[in-house]
Amino acid sequence: MNFAEFNFFAVLLAALVTFILGGLWYSPLMFKSAWLDGCGLTDVDLAQASMGKVFSLAFILSLVAAFVFALFLGPKPELGFAVGAGFAAGLCWVATSFGISYLFEQRPLKLFLVNGGYHTLQFTLIGLILGLWH
């Protein structure tokens, strides 16, 4: 890949948007209760975590995901391909990988739906942003 053609601003925006999506997705407005219940965590557990470290590392991981997906798509992906590839990556690679682990770990279906749903939408949005802004 020719890095001169690579849009680092689109990658940064994709990471930021999906990081914000995660904040909303796992908030009380959406799926916090189902997620906590599925994980076996409580608000007390969250309060005891080093949230600065958690959020910092989560953003870095979002940035890595957006960057590597941009490498996968190439420098100027067609919008339809980018969105479709994002949806497929989230649903068919990430969510199914969670599904396999969750079956063996005997985790609840609702946790799979919450986490798999987030990552499906995450990669769809990454594809959308990269497809629109190339």
N, C-alpha and C positions, 0 to 999 in steps of 0.2 A: 504494500500500500504506500502511496505517495502521501506523506504526512502534510505536505503543503496543501493538499486538497481536503484534509481532514478538518472538520468543524468542531473545534474544542469547546466553543461557546454553546453549541447545540448539546454536546455531551454534558456540560455543566448544568444547563437548563434542565435536561432530562433527569439528571440525578437530583436536582433540587425539587422538581415537580413530584417525582416519585417519593422523595423523602417526606415532603409535605403530605402527599397522599397517605403515606404510612401513619403519620401523626393523626390524620383524620380517621382513617380506617380503624385504628386501634384505640380510638377515643370513645368516651361515653356517648357521643353522638351516633356512633355506628356499632362496632362489634367488641368493645372493651369487655363487657360482661361475658359474652360467649367465649372470647379468647382467654380471659382469666380462668373461667370455669374449666375450659378444655385443657389448659396448661396445669391446672391445680395450683394457681397462684392467687394471691390476694392483694389488695391495695397496700397492705402493710409490707408485703414482699417487695412491691415496686418502690415504696418509700425508702426501703433499706438499700436499694441498689444505687450505684454511682451513676446517676442519670446523665451527668455530663460526659462521662466516658462512654456510656451506652449510645447516646445520641451522636457523639463525635464518630465513633466507630461505625455506626449505622450509616451516617452520611458518606464516609469513606467507602464502605461496601456498596452503597448506591452508585457512587461515582465509578467504581470498578465495573459494576454490572453494566452501566450505561456505556462506558468506554469500550469494553469488550464486545458488547452488542453492536456498537458502531463499527468496530473492526469487522465483525461478521457481516454486516450489511454492506459495507463498502462506502466509499466517499459520497456517492450521489444516488442513494436508493430511491426507487420509485415509491410513491406514497402507499399505494395498495400493497405492494410487496412488503414494505417496512412494517405497516400495521398488521398485516396477516402473519408475518414472521414473528412479530412481537407477541401476538396472541398465541400462536402455536408454541413459541418458546416458553411462555408463562404457563400455559395449560398442559402442554405435552412433555415438556422437559422438567420444569420446576415442580409443578403441582403433582405430576405422577411420581416424581422422585420422593416428594413428601409422602405421598400415598403409600409407597412401598415401605418406607421407614415407619410410618404410623401404623400400618398393619402389624408389623412385627413388634412395635412398642405398645400395641393395644391402646392407642390414643383414640379419642372419640371422633366421630364423623364431623361434628361441628367444628372442631379445631382444624381438620383438614379443609373444610369448606371456607373457613375464615382465612387461613394462611394461603391456601391454594388460590382463592379468589383474589387476594391482595396481589400475589405475584403474577397472576394472569393479567390483571389490570395494569400492574407496574410495567411489565414488558410491552404491553399494548401501547401504553403512553410513551414509553421510550421510543418505540417504533414510529409512533405518530409524530413526535417532535423531530426525530432524525429524518423522517420522510418529508416533513414540511420545510425544515430548515437545513437545506443542503446547499 
